[in-house]
């Protein structure tokens, strides 16, 4: 019988925070404030899925989500890091570059 603890979620992302970068666990940490405009679950590509601050909370954007943006209500900060497996992940801030690409804030 193995008792090894894994830090990889069913969704394929790590549940451990990144080393040397600022991060938040939305289920545990308070919203970082309006200076943080968009975040991504650590290890996920922002072009595919990112959470963007909107007037009433956070909205997911990207190639893999938000097909019904006009009828999907915003989510609270506490749900931003939660994946389809209902696991909370650390998130990192991202920004959109002038060319439209998304990069992790340093």
N, C-alpha and C positions, 0 to 999 in steps of 0.2 A: 504494500500500500504506500503510495506516494503522498507526502505532506508538503510538497513544493508549492509555494505561493506564486501565482502568476500575476503580472501587472498588465496583462493584455485582456481587453474586454472581448466579448463575443463579436462586437462590431469590427474588431481588428485594430482599434486604437489603444494606445497605452493609457492606463489610469494614473500613471506617475507624471508629475509635473516636469517641465523642461529644466535642465540645469543651466544656470547663468542667464535666464531670461525672466522678465516680469510676467507673471501669470496670475490667474484667479480661478477659484472654484466657485462658480455662481451659486451652488447650493449651500456654500459655507461663508463666502465673502460678500461684502456689500458691493453694489454697483460702483465701478470706479469713477463714475461721473461723466459729464458731457465731453471731456477731452478725449475719451475713448469712443470713437464713432463706429468701429466694427471689430469683431473678434471671430476667431475660428477655434474649433476644438484642436488641441495640440496634436499634430500629426495629420490633420486633414488639410486638403488643398483648398484655399480660399476661393478659387475659381469654381469649385464644385459646390461648396457649401460654406457660407459665412453668415453670421448674425450681425445685422446692421441696426443701429439705434434709429428709432422712429418716434414720432410724437407721443405715442401711447405705449411704448415698450420696445421690443426688439422683433425684427422680422428677418426670416431666413431668405437669402438670395444665393444664386449660383445655378450652374447647369443641372444640378441634381434635385433642386427644390423649387418651391414657390411657383408652381404652374398656375395656381389659383390665387395669386397675390391680391387680386381685387376683392376676394371674399374670405381670405384667411386672416383671422384676427391676430394682432401682435401677441407675442408671448412675454412673460415676465422674465426678469433677469435670472431668477432662480432656475428657469428651465433651459437657459441658453446652452449650457454644457451637456445636457442630457441627450444621449443617443437613442436609437431605435430599441436598444436592449434595456432601456430605462436605467442606464448607468451614467453617473455624473462624471464628466471629464474636466481636466483643467483647460482653460482657454487662454489664448494669447491675442494681443491686439494686432490688427492688420490695417494696412492703408492702401489706397488705390494710387498707383503711379500715374503720371501724365499720359503714358501710353496705354492705360487701361488695365495693366497687369496688377495683381495684388501681391503685396509682400508683407512678411511679418515685421512688426515694429521692433527696432533694436533698442 
